[in-house]
Structures are given as C-alpha cells and as structure tokens.
Amino acid sequence: MKKLLLLDGNSMLFRAYYATLYTHRMTTSNGIPTNAVYGFVMMLNKAIDIIEPDKILVAWDAGKPTFRHKQFAAYKGTRKPLDEELIVQFPIVREYLDAAGIKRYEQEGYEADDIIGSMAKCCNDIQTTILTSDRDLLQLIDPSTHVLLMKKGLSEMELMDEQNLFDTYGITPSQVIDMKGLMGDTADNIPGVQGVGEKTALRLLNQYSTVENVYAHIDEVKGKLKEKLEKDKDNAFMSLELATIYTKMELPFGLNDCEFTGIQEDVNGFYEKYEMRSLVNRTKQAKNEKWPLKEVEHFEMFDVEDLMVLPVCTQQPYLDQQLYGFMIPKDKVIYYISVENALEDTNFKKILETKEISTWDTKEMMHLLDRYGFKWNTFNDDLHIAGFLLNSTATDSDAVLEALHITLPESFHDVSKKTKEEPAFSLNREQALCHSLTQQLYEKKGEILQSLKEENVLSLYREIEMPLTEESFKHLLSKKDGISIKKKRYKIPDTPYLIELDVFEGDYNGFCMAEVEFSDIDSANAYNAPAWFGPEVTMDSRFHNSSLSKRNPAEVQEFLELIQKM
C-alpha cells in the first residue's frame, strides 16, 4: 500500500522553535535566526525515515479570520504575539519546502487541521500518517489514518492508532471532539464547561459516550458537576463545533501532486544560503540504501582496517544492562554475533584483543566487555564523545544523534518504553536500532572527525577526552563496594556558555557541582565565573564521580565538612 505523510506545518515550526530556543540557537552571519527551520528539517527527516512515504503534503494556517472566528470571535484570542525571531522563519521554511520538492498548501478561512482532515478523508485507499503535536488531530484516526504525535523536544514521537488511542485515553477518535466540547482547550480559547477537566470529561464520556448523551441524561449527574454542566450547556455545544475538524474542503490539487521521491538536491543551495552546511548533501533521505544484516556464529575478519564494533544492549544503568551481542560493519553488510556465540568464538575474541576499535560509547562498551568476561586491546574512536564536542549543548545521546543528523527507527528514549507489539528493550527493537546506528556511524565517521579538525577540537578529542575515558573506566573498576552516585542535573538558561548544575542526593545530599562547557581552551581561560560559583575543582580528582563513589558513608561526611571549608 502507498503511504501518505501529512504534516501540520504550524505545529511543527512552533515546536521546533521552542525546543531549540535555549539549547540550539542558530543565526546566519547576517543575523537571520534559523533554529526553528533547522529543527523543522530534523523532524521532517525523522518522519520520512520512519514512514518512508510515497507522497507528502505540508499544511499551513493562512491566518485570521477563519470560519471558526466568525462563529466565536474570541477563538484563539488568548494567544500571545509571536516572537519576531519565529515570525521571520515562516517564509524561510516555506522556501525550504519548495527547494526540497515537497508540496505545501494553505487556504484563507481554514486552518491546517482542516486541510489535513480533508486530505485524509478523501484518501481511504492509502495509508496516511499525520505528523503533529496537536491532540485535536487524533479525531482523524481511522483504519487507514494514524497520527505520529510529537511529545517531547524534536526526537520523541508516538504513533497513535485506534487501539493506542483507546489504551491511552479510553476513548474512540470521534470522542476526542466530545472531550474538547466538555473540557475546552485553553490553547485555542475554546471555553468548554468551566470547571471540567480532562479526567472528568473522560469519566463522563466513559459513561455516556457523547456530549449530546451527557445532556440527555443530565438528571443522573449529581452535585456541583450537574450545576456546571447546566450553566455552560451552550458553551459545551459551541465548543464541540469549534473542535470539529472540517473534512470536506475542495482542494485544488490531488494525490498525484504530492508525489515524493526523496529530498531534492536543490535543497543544498538552500542550506548554503542559510549556512546550514552540516546538512549539505543530506538528500534523498527516504531512499538511502540499507545495508543487510547478517547473523554469524563466528568471525574471520582480520583484514578489516577501520574496525567498528557496537554492542547490541539495553539502555539502562551499567550494572543493569543486558548485552545481546555485537555488530560489525564490513563491505556494506552489518554482521551480528550473539553474546553467547561471541564468548565461544576465538576469532572474535582475538579481534577485540588485537585491533584498535571505534565505537559509539567507549565507556559503555568497556563496562559491557568487562562484565561479560571479554578482554580488549584499545579504542581509537568514541563517536559519542566526538559528537558531544561538536554539539556541546546536547544533553543526552538522542540529542547528540540528532545533531549529527543520524535518524534511528526509535530513539534511545523510546526503546526504553513498551509498545503494543513488544516490551521495552526487546532484542528485535535493540537490533533494529543498532543496525541503523552502526551503518550511519560507519558512513559518517570520516565526516565527524573532519568536523573536529575544522572546529579545532581534534587535539582535545585525541589527547584529552579519549585517554580520560579509559582512565575513568579504570577508576570505576576499582570501585567494587563503594556507594552509588545519585544526582539531578539542571541547565542554567540565558548564559553565554552552557552551565549544568548537579545537585547530589542520597549520601552526598547537600553537595552541588557546576560544570561549564567551553568551545575551546581560550574561552575557558578567559571565563569569569558568576559570583555564586564556589571554588574551582576541575583538576581535583577527589571530585570525579569515580572518586566520590569509592568512599564509604563515614568518609562522605568528612568530605562534605571539608567542602564547607574550601
């Protein structure tokens, strides 16, 4: 079956803007802001990789007034004026879509939701996926239409079908409208029934199914809730109408006009114009060659010059991680060996013990190898560290991958949660994630290392970061009966450099440590710390996690007293 991807352009651009406003602000050399456009491109590319559509349409709001404003003048009346930095990016993202060869459409008097709804309902013979952060569009779900719901940042998305919707909210797609009729929508200034929230609305719908039926049985409702419902009856029915997506627009184009064969190469001129050079040549996303996965019982691969080994494992704390096996790329094939076979394979163990290895996360890899009884020679490249050096505002692995333009079937965060089909951290899901990650890392390794050189941080990476990783692991190895380190990390906004504040809990309760990320050593030397900073402890090994974790509770108290005197 052919696949259609419908995108809520306004919803995507808003989310991209606010997700990157404090963490990934971007401007051209002429001062033109581009962070929202960049985030939009990242989300679009991820959706393309997930859905692999044959047709794409991006729908936009055309501005006020719409037919809903004529019905209710205060519709969306509480929204704050848009930031100027966001306003200027609307025409830029439209320019991007034109260069990329992606169909876009807007029409006066209607909203993007109505365009999407009309398109979805006229294409029942095609599998349709709607990308949005607006839960209103969940009402469009049917056997041939799913919603890819953006939930957090730029990377976390959840595919909602009829079953997922019912499992999450206990309602059907048509009842999404009834829910909005009862509870309203503060974002759109839809009034609903004052004092009725989501829980109450869902409870009423579970009992009576529709707004109309709620009022047909109003005498069965008791107490203050009955009073609220009776008082705002007109608002409830008006809100019901306002929340209903119009699905009968006469669109001046057809499905064939939305044909998608990949991001067109003309987009590279756009990237150059707006100085998004890291995206140049990232074209034809949906048609990238996928290397086959071949499972083997043993290896004979001693001729591999650029050896990359990635563990297929769960994304849990080190001591809880489960190792399934390893993947090695060679000649556009990804080879997989289970941990059971690897432990018996003398060839594989010889590879580990004699070769220089590159991987995604060296520290994680060394922990896993040590726990499962493997020995190794040395690691020459850690692409997670490299990615972080290039994108120091990234806060986790998913953010680093996003900055490196690596798109996976699921994020590290998503694979930690169960789905309707499979449990969290299942072998199938971890294999699919690692398969994609291994190929893309192998293809991008040279580009990543070249970027380190261009950013003048290659020596920092080679001479400091890589040796420190191994030394840190050796410290942790000596900690067998120490204490666990528990802390919460906060980011301090609106500062010239990223400041991360670690607030310790448990045995180290009351201890706080700030960490500042610099782009180069000169910036670090010239930095004037805020007045609220304490003493500088960068080179003091006592403050490393590996040292802190080796103390016993009594020593911790002495250490905390020492800190007070510094």
C-alpha positions, 0 to 999 in steps of 0.5 A: 500500500502507498503511504501518505505523510501529512504534516501540520506545518504550524505545529511543527515550526512552533515546536521546533522553535521552542525546543531549540530556543535555549539549547540550539540557537542558530543565526546566519552571519547576517543575523537571520535566526534559523533554529526553528527551520533547522529543527523543522528539517530534523523532524521532517527527516525523522518522519520520512525515515520512519514512514518512508512515504510515497507522497507528502503534503505540508499544511499551513494556517493562512491566518485570521479570520477563519470560519471558526472566528466568525462563529466565536470571535474570541477563538484563539484570542488568548494567544500571545504575539509571536516572537519576531525571531519565529515570525521571520522563519515562516517564509524561510521554511516555506522556501525550504519546502519548495527547494526540497520538492515537497508540496505545501498548501494553505487556504484563507478561512481554514486552518491546517487541521482542516486541510489535513482532515480533508486530505485524509478523508478523501484518501481511504485507499492509502495509508496516511500518517499525520505528523503533529503535536496537536491532540485535536488531530487524533479525531482523524484516526481511522483504519487507514489514518494514524497520527505520529504525535510529537511529545517531547523536544524534536526526537520523541514521537508516538504513533497513535492508532485506534487501539493506542488511542483507546489504551491511552485515553479510553476513548474512540477518535470521534470522542476526542471532539466530545472531550474538547466540547466538555473540557475546552482547550485553553490553547485555542480559547475554546471555553468548554464547561468551566470547571471540567477537566480532562479526567472528568470529561473522560469519566463522563464520556466513559459513561455516556459516550457523547456530549449530546448523551451527557445532556440527555441524561443530565438528571443522573449527574449529581452535585456541583458537576450537574450545576456546571454542566447546566450553566455552560450547556451552550458553551459545551455545544459551541465548543464541540463545533469549534473542535470539529475538524472540517473534512470536506474542503475542495482542494485544488490539487490531488494525490498525484501532486504530492508525489515524493521521491526523496529530498531534492538536491536543490535543497543544498543551495538552500542550506548554503544560503542559510549556512546550514552546511552540516546538512549539505548533501543530506538528500534523498533521505527516504531512499538511502540504501540499507545495508543487510544484516547478517547473523554469524556464529563466528568471525574471520575478519582480520583484514578489516582496517577501520574496525567498528564494533557496537554492542547490541544492549539495553539502555539502562544503568551499567550494572543493569544492562543486558548485552545481546551481542555485537555488530560489525560493519564490513563491505556494506553488510552489518554482521551480528554475533550473539553474546553467547556465540561471541564468548565461544568464538576465538576469532572474535575474541582475538579481534577485540584483543588485537585491533584498535576499535571505534565505537559509539560509547567507549565507556559503555562498551568497556563496562559491557566487555568487562562484565561479560568476561571479554578482554580488549586491546584499545579504542581509537574512536568514541563517536559519542564523545566526538559528537558531544564536542561538536554539539556541546549543548546536547544533553543526552545521546538522542540529542547528540544523534540528532545533531549529527543528523543520524535518524534511528527507527526509535530513539534511545528514549523510546526503546526504553518504553513498551509498545503494543507489539513488544516490551521495552528493550526487546532484542528485535527493537535493540537490533533494529536500532543498532543496525541503523546506528552502526551503518550511519556511524560507519558512513559518517565517521570520516565526516565527524572527525573532519568536523573536529579538525575544522572546529579545532577540537581534534587535539582535545578529542585525541589527547584529552577526552579519549585517554580520560575515558579509559582512565575513568573506566579504570577508576570505576573498576576499582570501585567494587563496594563503594556507594552509588552516585545519585544526582539531578542535573539542571541547565542554567538558561540565558548564559553565554556558555552552557552551565549544568548544575548537579545537585547530589542526593542520597549520601552526598545530599547537600553537595552541588557541582557546576560544570561549564562547557567551553568551545575551546581552551581560550574561552575557558581561560578567559571565563569569569565565573558568576559570583555564586560559583564556589571554588574551582575543582576541575583538576581535583580528582577527589571530585570525579564521580569515580572518586566520590563513589569509592568512599564509604558513608563515614568518609562522605561526611568528612568530605562534605565538612571539608567542602564547607571549608574550601 
